[in-house]
Every structure is written in structure tokens, then in C-alpha cells.
Amino acid sequence: MNDSGTTTLDAEKATPPRPSEAPAGPPVGGGFLLQPVVCDVFTRERFSEEQREIERMVREFALERIAPQREELAAHNGELTLELMREVAELGLTGVDIPEQYGGAGLDKTTSALVVEALALGGSASWVVTFSCHVGIGTLPVVFFGDQRQKERYLPKLASVEYLGAYALTEPGAGSDISGLATKARLADDGEAFLLSGEKQYITNGSWAHLFIVFADLEGEGNTAFIVERDSPGLSTGAEENKLGIRGSSTVSLVLDQVRVPKENVLGALGGGMPIALNSLNVGRYKLGAADLGGCKQLLGVTTRQALDRVQFGQPIAFFEAVRRKFADMVVRTFLLDSAIYRTVGLMDQRISALDPQADSYQKQVTSALEEFAIEASIGKILGSETMFRVADHAVQIYGGNGFSEEYPPAEAYRDCRIDRIFEGTNEINRMVIYGYYLKKALMEELPLRQGARQWRLPAVPGDAPLAWEIGALDAARRLTVKCLFEAVSLYGQDLRNAQVVGEDLADLAIGYFAASAAVNRILRLDDKLRRSSVYRALARLSTATFLEEAWRIGFRLRPMLFADPIGRRALADLDSLLAAMHLPFDPVDEIRVLTDDLYEHGGYRFD
């Protein structure tokens, strides 16, 4: 307890529950496509009681301290923003990923994700961006790659928010191309420091930050990361960007004019900036998805209440079928995102739990574990940003004319969430990460795609088995995805990296299957009575159908692209058999009604 009697984070209390059916050996990133549909998947229902206690504490803070001040935070109130940052620091939230010996809580990735999700329930995307940048890409490079002196000097100050962190990678001419940096670094004449010159763009927290992680092209070495303090001579910031959304956050350019950085402030190895940048972004990606998850839940709640209160043609608009369909889509896609995010962090925690925290190379091993799940981290980022935008778009439509007014929540949410498809690498880049990693793993035989592609015949699922249709249909979609991936790798080889239309379709198949199979496994592990209830039956059916609709469309579109040559034509019959297996044996309108009746009864999303 802190002085105010509020619970704070306790590193002893947040050990994640170990998977009860963990497979022999560590999980492999992207390996979900070669697993049976029914497999061990971590879900929020498996949170420990300590994690639930933390979640309740953070939700209380979000609703009591952030939500009432949303308007002031949106007006770019830096003093209030930093005041709330210091308050969450007192609760231990800014140190969730910092080891205990440096003033943090040193908790698992599951707890780290649920913290940012719960904070997003306060409804201030601007403030959550400030928080997420600080605890993520503004701090983690020092956690993962800093030497002992750097950690001792900077991490306690970052944990307490004596220092606010920022990350300076993006440049006017480079964008997402980490290898094309124009910012230069050279060794000073005295040999004791490096001199940095260049301009960084769109730096979140830039006006308020005390510490910057700066990437520059070091003469003779290549891309290198530096820890740069705010008061360094030659460092300055530009004016605040006049942004479409997240207007309450700070976003500026960073100008470096012969900024002298001591040699001891080189982060990691000389020329080693690339892995620092990429691994920091992996964490930022799944955390962005978790923040979007909280945003979806918050917006669903206010929109549900608005639809029940707004009467048109003699009844609340919530009960019109067209509105029901939108709400069902919002609930189902939020459930899919929820299931995908905690499946991802569960995999990361399972991998990390096998490491020795006392080993000198522990943090290096942790970054390797996180990189192993780069596919899943990109899935979380894409799914979160696109789900949030879809939910916000539905909310604007349901609010009608009020939705277009800044006086109501959907307008702000709609503007704020648009950046999420650009943050942490654009969604186009993240889709390239997904199919690029699958290409690499296939060529290096880390994933046996050839063997998986040959196993196209569907196993029989007993008709009376729980969720028999969902399992059978998802298995057809899984095999369709593996077959298309294998054909693409066989046809294009390394050139698949440039076949972006095909690659994006392959990525979308993987994204949809990962989320839908996570949702079905989540429901399968509920107690029998709950699983067989009409609400969870509707949720399982519509979660599966949402993905099948897209998988069928993509599979049909890929037919002429991947199966046109003589070798591909021999596999075409297999493909068509899989497409035929993806059918709906129920009336979706009935399930939509069941799911929305439950939504209206509870006044919002309730699958927590």
C-alpha cells in the first residue's frame, strides 16, 4: 500500500499462471499455423488473483483520475499530463517493465499489457500515448541494451518519472526505413565523445522529455543508438505539430546540431542500432494493440448507452437490425482482439519463464524471446489499430449527427485512433514483417510449411463435440493459409518480399486465423454450462464466421495468383475443397440478436 492506502504494484504478486498444457520445448513464433486448432492458449480468464487486483487498481485510477479530466488532457495540458504520470509512477505503473534493482516492478508481459489496456478505459488516447511511449520505446532500450552504469543512472529516474523518455528514430526522408538514416554521428576530435547532427521528426513526448533514445549513422560503423539528455548543447525541439488526433500529446521535431554525446552513452554496440530499434518496436506493437483493446471497450460502453437512450420511430435505435449488426461486429472484433493480445503475451511469458533471471545475459535472452514472436507482435498491432478504427467508425454512425460533433466521444476517438495504423511501423510494414518472417522461417526450415501444406485433408470432428463446427471450419482455414503460404514461397522464393499484394493477403490470413482460433480456444476452456449458453455459442459462431468470410474472399482471390502454373493447378482441387468446407450452418441474424440482447442487458462489453 502507498501512503494514500492505494494498492501499488508488487513484483512478488504478479507471477503469471503457468500454462497447464504447455507443449514440450519452447513455443516457436508463427508456429500457430502448424498446430491443431485446439491447443493451449493463454487467455485473460487465466489471470492470477494478483493480476486481477492490479487490473482493478488501474481501472479505478483510469476512471477516477483520467476520465474526469479528458477535456483538459486533450487541450495539450502538459502540467496535468506530467502530474498524472507522476501519480501512476507512485503506483508503480511506469516501472512495470523495469527490473526491481533499478526501482521498477519487473513484472511479466501479461501484466504490462493489462496495465495499458486498463489505463485506456479512461478515454484519453493522448495521455495513454504519453504513458506508452515513456514506458515502452522511451525506456525499454535501456532495460534491454543498457550497460550496468547506464541502467543504474537512468532507470530509477525513468521509473519515477523524474525523467520522461522519448524515442527519436523517424526522419523526414527515412520514415520506416531504419537503414536510411540521414542523422550522422562522428567521433569528436578529443576521442571522448560523439557529435550528432541531423533532424528527427514526429517525436512523441518531445517537448516534455528529459531523455531521448537517438539513432544515427555512425561514421565507419553504421546505425548506432545513443542516450541523449535534454540539456545537451545543440539539442533543440521544434513547434508542436498541429495534429489530426491525439492533440493532447506532445509531437515535435528534434534538431541535433553537433550535439556532444559522451562515449559512455552509446547504447549497445557501435553499429548495433538496428536490433535495438526492431526489438523496441516489437514491444511497442503488442502494447499498442492492448491500448486499442481498452479503447474499444470504453467506446462500446458509451455507444451502447447512447443507442439505448436515443429513440427514433417509436423505439430505441439499438433495436433496429442494422444497428444490431454494427454492435455485434464491435463486440465480436473486440473479443477477437482481446483473445489475440493475451495469446501473444502468454507465449512471450511462457518463453521468458524458462530463462534464468540471474544469468548475465538474461536481458539479451529476453530480447531474443520477444523477437521470436515478432509475427505475433505485428498481428497485435495491426489487429488492434484496425479494430479500434472500425469500432470508432461504427460509433460515429450509431451516434448519427452527434457522432460528427466534437461534443461527443466518437469524434475524438475517430480522430485519435487514426494514427495507430501509422505508429510503431505502418500496418503495411507490419504485414511485411509477418510474411517476411514466414518466408525466412520456411527457407531456413524453422517451420515445416511443406509438410503442413501436404496435410490438406480435414480430420473428422465428432458432431457432438463442443464447438465442432467452429473447430472444423477453422482447421480448413488454417490448412488453406498454410497451403497458400507454401505455394507463395515456392513460386516467388526471396522475391515474395516484393510481391506485396500476395504478401498482404497471406498476412491477413495469418492474422485472422490467429485471433479466431484464440477466441475459440478461449471459449472451449470455459465451464460446460457457460460454454453452452446461447451468448457464448453466438460469440463462438460469429467470431469464426467473421474470419471465414475474409478467408474465403482471400482464398478465392489468390487462386489465379498462386495456382495458375501446372504445379499450382494440381493443388487447386485441394484449395477448392478447403474453401467448400468453410460454410455457415446457422442464421447469423439469430446470433446477432442473442449477442446484442446480452450487450444491452449489461450496458456494454462484459467479456472480461
N, C-alpha and C positions, 0 to 999 in steps of 0.2 A: 504494500500500500504506500502511496505517497502522502505528503503532508495533508492533502485535501481529502484523504480517505478513498481516493480512486485507485482501482487496480492498475498496476503497471505490468509491463512485460517481464516475465521471469523465464530465464533460459532453462531452468530446471523443469518448467511446466509444459513446454511446448514440443516434447518429443513426438514425432508423427507416429501414428499406428502403423506397425509393420504389415505389409500385405500378407493375408492368411494363406494365399495360394501362390506365392511368388515362385516363378519358374527357376529351375537350376541355372546358375550363371546369370550375369548381369543382362538387363534388357538392352536391346540394340535400337538405336534411333532409326525410325522409319520402319521397324520390323513389324509393326501392327498389321501391315498388309499381308504378311505371310503367316499370321496367327489365325487360329479358328475365330469365328465371330465371338463365341462365348469364351471369355478369358478373364484373367484377374485385372480389374480396372479400379484404380483408386477414385473414390467419389467423396463429396462433402459429407455424406452420411457416415463416413468413417472418421470424421474429425474426432480427436480426443476431447475429453471434457475440458481440458486446459485450453485447447484451441478454441472451443466454443465460448469459453469465458473471455478470451481475448477478443473474439469476434463481437460479443455483446458489448464489451467495453468500448471498442472502436465505433460500433454503430451508435452507441449513446453519445459519444463525442461528436460524431458527424451530424446527428440530428439536433443536438443541443447547442453546439458551438458553431458549426459551419452553416447549416441550413438557414438559421435566422439572419445571417449576415451575407447571404448570397449576392444581394444587390451591391453592397459596398465592395465586396471582393471583385465583382465583375467590373467595377469602376476603377480598377487598377489602383487599389489602396495598398501600397507597398508596406506601410506600417502595420496594418491589420494582418496582411498576409504573413509577415515575419513573426508577428505576435502569436498567431495560431501555429506557426511552425515551431516556435519555442515551446508552446503548450504540448504539442504532440511529442516533442523531444523529452519533456518531463515524464511522459507516459511510456517512453522507451521505443516509440514507433519509428523514429528516424534512425535508430541503431539496430533495426531488426536484422539486417544482413551483416553487421559489423561484429567481429569476434568480441567475446566478453573482456579479454585482456586489454582491449583498446576502447573500452567504455560502451560497447554495444551489447546486444542481447544474444547475438549469434544463433538465431533461430533457423528453422528449416524453410524450404522454399514454399511449402504449403501455407505456413503461417504468413510468410511475406506476401503471398498472393491474396490471402483473405483480408489482410490489413488494408491493402489498396482498394480492394473491392468494397469493403465496408465504408471506407472514407468517401468513396464516390457516391454513397447514398445521401450525402449532404447536398448534392445537387450543384456543387460549384466545380465545374470542369477546370476552370482557371486555376483554382487553388490546388486541385489534385495534380495538375501538370507541374506546378512548382514543387510539390512534395515528391512526385515520382521522379522528376529529373534529379533532384537532390539525392534521394536515397538510392537511385539506380545509377545512371551513367555519370552522375556527378561524384559518386562515392566509390562504386564497385571497382573501377580501375585501380584504385589504391589498395582496396581489400585484396584483390586477386593478384596484382602485379607489383605492388609496392615492396620495397625492402624494409627491413626492421626499423630503420631510422625514420623512413617516410611514414610508416604506419603509426609509430609512436608519436610523431609530431602532428600528423594531420587527422587521423581517425577519431581521437577523442573530441576534437573541435567540430568535426563533421557530425558526430553522433549527438552532440549537444546543440548544434546549430549556432555555435559561436562563429563557425564558418558555414556559409551556404555554398554548395557546389554547383558547377556548371560544366558543360562538355562542349568543346569547340572543335568540331570536325568539318562541318559543312562550309563550302566556299562558293562564291558567286559562279565560278566556272566549272566546279567539280561535281556539285550535287552529291549523288550517292556513289560516285566513283572514288573510292578511298585511295586508289592508286594514282589519281591525277591531281594531287595537291599542289597548289601554287605557293603556299606559305613555305618559306625557306628558313633553314637553320644552319648556322656555321659556327665553328669553334672560334671563340674570341682570341685576340692576339696574345693575351696572357695565359691562355690554355686552361683557365679556371672556370669558364662558363661558356654557354652557347648564346648566340644572338639570333632572335627570331624576328622575322619580318613578313608581313602579309596581312590578309583580311579574312576574317571568318564571318559567316552570315547566319542569320536566324538562330542566335544563341539564346536558348531558353534560360531564364534566371540571370541573363547577362547584366542587367542594371543593378541587381541586388547581390550578386555572387561575390564571395571573397576568394574563391579558389577555382581555377579553370584547368581542366584536362585538355591540353592543346596538342594537336597533331601537326607535324611539319615534316617537310622533306629535308633530312639532314644531309649536308654535303658529304658525299662519299659513302654514305650508309643507307640512305633511303628513309622511308616513313618511320618516324620516331615520335613517341609520346613524351610530353613534358608536363610537370606540375608547375603552374604559373600562378603566383599570388597577385592579388588585386592591386596592391600598391607598387608593383614593379614599374620603374620608369619606362616610358614609351608605350605603355598599355593604355588604351582608351576605348570607350564604347560610343556607338552612335545613338541616334534618337530611337525611341520606341517605334516599332513597326505598327502601322495602322492596319490591324488585322481584321479578317472576316469574323473570326471567332476567338475564343479563349482570350478575350480582351483584357481580362484582369491579370494575366500573367505577363512576365517581362520577356520581350523578344527583341534583341538588338544585334547590331553588327559589332564585331570585336576587331580592333585595329592594333596591330603589333608593329612598332617602329623601332627596330634594333633593341628589342626587349631582352635584357640580360637575365638569363636563367642559369643558376648555379649548376655545375655538373651533377651534384648530388640530387638534383630534381629531375633528372632523366628517369622516366617511369619504365621499368623493364629494361630490355637490352637495346643498344643502339641498332636502329633498323628494324626493331621489333614492334612497330606500331600497329601493323595490320592485325595480328591476333588479339591485341588489346581492344582495338576498335570493334572487331567482329564479335568477340565474346561478351563485351559490354552490351552490345546491341541485342544479343540473344536474350539476356535477362530483361532488357527494356521491352522486348517484343511480347513476351508472355505476360509481363506485368501490365502492359497497355491493354491487353485483352481482358485482364482481371478488372481493371478500372472501367472498361466499357461494360463489363458484366454488371457492375454496381450501377452504372448509369442507366442501363436497360431496365433494371428492376425499379429504380426510382421513378423513371418516366412512365413505366407501365402503371405504377400506383396512381400517379396524379391523373393520367389519361383515363383510367378506369373510372375514377370518381367523377371526372368531368362528363363522361358518356352516360353515366347513370343519372346525373343531375340535369342534363340537357334534354329537354322534351321537344320533339318535332312530330307533327301529325298525330298527336294524342298519346305518344309513348316515348320513353327514354330512347335515345338513338342507339344505345348499347344493344337493343334487342332487334335491330334490323340485321338481316343476314349478311349484308355487305360489310357492316361494321363488325359483326361477329367474326367474319373471316379474317379481318385485319387483326383483331385481338388474338385469335387463335395462332396466327402466324407470329405475332410478337411473343407469345408465351412459348411456343414450340422452339423458336430460334434462340430465345434466351435460355431455355433448358438445354439445348444442344451446346451453346457456348459454355454454360455452367459446367456441363459434363466434360467438355473438351479441355477446359482450363485446368481442372483438378486432376484429370487423367495425366496431363503433361507434368504438372508439378509432382504428382505421385511418382512418375517414372524417374524424375530427377532426384527426388529424395531417396528412392529405393537405391539408385546408383550411388549416391553420395554416402548413404548409411553404411556401405560396405568399406569405406575408406577409413584410414587411421588418422584421427584428428591430431595426434601427436607427431605425425611424420613431418619432417622438414619441408617436404614437397606437397603438403596437404592442399594448400590453396591452388597450386598448379594442377593437382589431380581434380579438384573441384571444377576448375575451368574446363578441363578436358571432358568431365562428365556433362557439363552444360552444353558444350559444343556437340557432344554425341547426339543431343536432342535438338539440334538446330532446325530440323524439319518440323518438329512438334512446336517449337517456339514460334516459327513463322506461321504455322497454322493458327496458333492462338492470336497472333497479331492480325492476320487477315480476317479471321472469323469474327474477332471482337469488333474491329473497326467497321466491317460491313454489316454486322448485325446491329450495332448501335445506330448506324445511319438509317437502316431500314426501319428500326423501331421509331426513330425520331421522325422519319417521313410519314409513317402511319399516324403518329401522334398529331402532327400538324394537320393531316387530313381529317382526323376524327374531331379535332377542335374546330374545324371549319375556318371561318374568317378570323376567329380568335387565335387560331394557330399561327396566323401570319402577323400577329401583333406582338411586339416586344413585351407587352404586359403579361404574357402567359408563358409558362415554361417551355413549350415545344420550340418556339422560335429561337431561344437561346441555345437549347440543346442541339437543334438542327445546325446552327452556325458553328457551335463549338466542336461537334464531332467530325466535321468535315476534314479537319487537319489530321485525324487519326489514320487516314489512308495514305498520308504522306510521311508522318512521323516514323522514326525507327526504321528507315528504309521504306520506300514506297511499296504499295501492295504488288506492283509489277516486279520490283526487285525481290520481294519475299516469295512470290511464286517462282521466280528463277532459282531462289535458294532451294525450294522444295524439289523441283525436278532436276536441278543441278546436282544436289546431294544424292538423289536416287540414281542418276547416271553414274556418278563417281562410285557409289557403293556396288552398283551392278558390275561395272567394269573391273573393280578390284575384288569382286566376288565376296564382298562382305554381306550381301543379301542375295540369296539364290533365286533370282527372278525367273531364270529359265525353268527351274524345277516347278516353281509356283505357276508359271504360265501353262505348263503341261497338265496340271491338275485342274481341268476346267469342268469336269463332270460334278454335278452337285450331289452332296450326300443327302440321304433321306433324313428328314426331321419328322419324328412322330407327330401326327396331327394334334394329339392331346398334350404335347409338351408345352410348358409355359412359353409364350411368345414364339410359337412355332413358325408362323408366317413371317414375322419380323426377322428371325434368325435365317430362315431360308432365303428371303429376298436380299438381305444384306450380304449373305455369302455369295449370291450371284453377282452382286455389285462389286464385292471385293475381288472376285475372280476376273470380272470384267476389267477392273482397274489394273490388276497385275498383268493380264494379257496385253492390254493396250500399252502399258509401260514397257514390257518386254519387246513388243513389236516396234515401238518407237526407238528403243536403244539399238535394236538390230538394224533398223532401217537407216537411222541417222548417225549412230555412233557419237563421237565427240561433237558433231555438228548439231546435236539436239539442243545444245546451249543457245544456238541461234534460231532454232525453229520455235519461235516464241508462241505462235498461235497454238500449235500442238502442245507445247510445254505447259501453257496456262491451263488448257483443258485437262491435262494429266494432273496438274497440281490441284485443280478443283475436285477431281475425282478423289484424290487422297484426302483433301480437307473434309469433304462431305462424309466419306466413309469413317474417318477418324472420329468425328463428332457423333454421327448416328450410332455407330457401334458402341461408343462410350455411353450414350444415353440408354440404349437397350440393355447393356450390362448393368447399368445403374439400377434400372427398374427390376431386372431379374433378381437382384440381391435384396429387394425389399421382402418383408414377410409376406406369406402367401395371400393373406386376406387383403392387404393393401395393394399388392401387385395385381390381383384380380378385380379390383374395384373399377368401376366404369371410367373414372377420371384417369387413372394410370394406364388403363387399356387405351383410352383415347390418346394420351400422351405418347405411348409407345408406337401406336399406329401412325400418328401424324408425324412424329419425329422420323420414322423410317420413310414414310411417303414423301416427305419434304426432300430428302436426299435422292430417293429413287427417281423422282421427276427430273431432277437435274442430271443424274447419272444416265438415264435413258436418252435424254437430249444430247448429252456429250458423246455417249457411245455411238449414237446414230450419226453424229457429225464426223466422228473420227473414222467411220467405215471407209470412205474414199481416200482419206489421207494416209491410213496405216495398212489397209488391207487390199490395195489395188494391184500390187505386183503378184506374180504367180505364187510365190511363197505365202504372201499375205492372204490370197484368195482361199488357200487351203484351210486357213484358220477362221475364215469368215463364217462358216456354218457354226463353229463353236461360239463366236461372238453373238450371232443371232439367237442361239439357244439361251445364252445368258440374258440377252435383252428380253426375250419372251418370258423369262422367269420372274421378271420384275413387273408384277401386276398388282392391282389393288382389289382385294376380295371384300371390300366394305364400302359403304357410302360415306365419303368424307364429311358431308354435311351433318350427319348424325354425330360424328365425333367432335366436330367443331362446336356443335350445340352443347354437348356434355362438358367440354373443356371451358367454354366461356361462361356457362352457368356457374361452374365452380369458381372461376375468376371473379364474377360479380358477387358471389356469396362472400368471398374473402376480401374483396375490395382491392385486390392487387395480386402480384406474383407471390406464391406461397410455397414453392418447392425448395426451401432452404433447409 
